[in-house]
Amino acid sequence: MQNPLLQQIDAIAKEKGVEPEIIIGAVQDALEAAARKKYKGEELKARFNPETGDFDLFTVKRIVAEVTDPATQFSLTEAQQMYGDEAEVDMEVEFPRDKGELGRIAAQTAKQVIFQKVREAEREKVHGEFSQRIGEVVNATIKRFESGDIIAEIGRVEAQIPRKEQSRA
């Protein structure tokens, strides 16, 4: 059985006509943006876990010889104690973060980011679809008139035909 979050992502992707990867990327960006408000100054990364069907949040720290910023850096000696001789200067280490602490404002931020990314993906898809058809005559259904302009529907997209582009016949 598929995870409920994956089902929602698939449903939104089908409804909006975009790839599920775009929705997953939008949720990752939204989670990172929301977490930045809570964990100021830290470098954060969100990642989708396909096995659990959930998103994980990590603080990313760079291994350095001498720590000047504890929010973004991790000492080489501590790293070698944790990871052994594999740890080297300039490597990045990820530490799990709790998403449950983000709260209501973070959820609103995440929602705004998701909607924005989905809208951008929809616009790009429509632009890509119709930019190849410039100068082509297409069938459309007239929906309404707005201050002299015609609003027509071409497939699932509404188009505006300005008064100067309309024929007088």
ROVEX-888094 format. One record per residue (C-alpha): z, y, x; residue in three letters. Coordinates in steps of 0.02 Angstrom, whole numbers, padded with zeros to 5 digits, always signed. Layout:
<pts>
ZYXAla;...
</pts>
This chain:
<pts>
+00000+00000+00000Met;-00046+00172+00062Gln;+00086+00304+00101Asn;+00106+00437-00037Pro;+00074+00576+00089Leu;-00090+00495+00143Leu;-00138+00476-00040Gln;-00108+00663-00067Gln;-00208+00707+00087Ile;-00353+00598+00029Asp;-00345+00673-00147Ala;-00349+00852-00081Ile;-00491+00809+00039Ala;-00596+00735-00102Lys;-00558+00879-00221Glu;-00601+01013-00094Lys;-00746+00917-00016Gly;-00677+00920+00161Val;-00632+00783+00285Glu;-00453+00714+00282Pro;-00438+00754+00468Glu;-00454+00939+00425Ile;-00308+00924+00302Ile;-00205+00827+00431Ile;-00242+00962+00561Gly;-00192+01097+00437Ala;-00027+01009+00402Val;+00006+00992+00589Gln;-00030+01178+00615Asp;+00079+01222+00466Ala;+00224+01117+00530Leu;+00210+01199+00701Glu;+00204+01374+00624Ala;+00355+01338+00515Ala;+00452+01263+00661Ala;+00414+01414+00772Arg;+00515+01522+00651Lys;+00665+01407+00669Lys;+00651+01361+00854Tyr;+00601+01527+00931Lys;+00538+01525+01110Gly;+00506+01338+01117Glu;+00335+01259+01137Glu;+00314+01145+00987Leu;+00188+01011+00942Lys;+00167+00917+00778Ala;+00077+00751+00772Arg;+00025+00637+00630Phe;+00092+00460+00647Asn;-00032+00343+00558Pro;+00089+00196+00566Glu;+00226+00282+00466Thr;+00110+00401+00373Gly;+00224+00546+00422Asp;+00218+00697+00536Phe;+00327+00705+00691Asp;+00384+00865+00775Leu;+00413+00880+00962Phe;+00474+01011+01085Thr;+00362+01009+01239Val;+00441+01050+01407Lys;+00358+01059+01577Arg;+00441+00974+01725Ile;+00478+01101+01862Val;+00571+01099+02028Ala;+00683+01244+01975Glu;+00718+01287+01792Val;+00700+01471+01747Thr;+00675+01449+01558Asp;+00774+01302+01484Pro;+00680+01317+01317Ala;+00513+01270+01397Thr;+00559+01190+01563Gln;+00644+01029+01618Phe;+00711+00998+01793Ser;+00631+00868+01905Leu;+00798+00785+01944Thr;+00840+00762+01758Glu;+00665+00697+01725Ala;+00678+00571+01867Gln;+00846+00511+01799Gln;+00765+00482+01628Met;+00592+00421+01678Tyr;+00612+00363+01858Gly;+00488+00399+01996Asp;+00346+00424+01870Glu;+00409+00601+01834Ala;+00317+00734+01934Glu;+00313+00923+01936Val;+00194+00999+01805Asp;+00202+00847+01690Met;+00244+00881+01508Glu;+00386+00791+01420Val;+00404+00784+01230Glu;+00573+00783+01145Phe;+00583+00739+00958Pro;+00641+00878+00842Arg;+00718+00861+00669Asp;+00602+00927+00533Lys;+00739+00921+00402Gly;+00819+01081+00470Glu;+00667+01190+00436Leu;+00714+01244+00259Gly;+00633+01336+00115Arg;+00555+01482+00210Ile;+00474+01360+00331Ala;+00406+01261+00184Ala;+00328+01420+00112Gln;+00252+01462+00281Thr;+00182+01286+00294Ala;+00109+01297+00119Lys;+00021+01462+00161Gln;-00051+01393+00322Val;-00114+01235+00235Ile;-00199+01335+00097Phe;-00278+01453+00224Gln;-00346+01310+00331Lys;-00415+01218+00179Val;-00499+01378+00115Arg;-00577+01406+00286Glu;-00641+01227+00291Ala;-00715+01246+00116Glu;-00801+01409+00165Arg;-00874+01332+00322Glu;-00938+01183+00223Lys;-01021+01295+00092Val;-01093+01408+00228His;-01161+01258+00322Gly;-01237+01187+00164Glu;-01323+01347+00106Phe;-01366+01432+00271Ser;-01507+01306+00291Gln;-01578+01353+00120Arg;-01609+01540+00145Ile;-01768+01593+00055Gly;-01772+01432-00047Glu;-01779+01438-00237Val;-01636+01340-00317Val;-01583+01298-00494Asn;-01424+01381-00553Ala;-01325+01401-00713Thr;-01283+01579-00765Ile;-01096+01589-00794Lys;-01065+01775-00829Arg;-01116+01954-00797Phe;-01000+02069-00699Glu;-01045+02255-00692Ser;-01231+02220-00679Gly;-01216+02073-00558Asp;-01250+01895-00614Ile;-01125+01760-00570Ile;-01217+01593-00561Ala;-01158+01418-00522Glu;-01256+01315-00396Ile;-01179+01142-00394Gly;-00993+01168-00365Arg;-01015+01342-00292Val;-01022+01511-00379Glu;-01150+01636-00314Ala;-01164+01822-00347Gln;-01336+01895-00377Ile;-01327+02086-00357Pro;-01426+02196-00476Arg;-01550+02248-00339Lys;-01593+02062-00308Glu;-01630+02025-00492Gln;-01805+02027-00565Ser;-01843+02152-00703Arg;-01956+02036-00803Ala;
</pts>
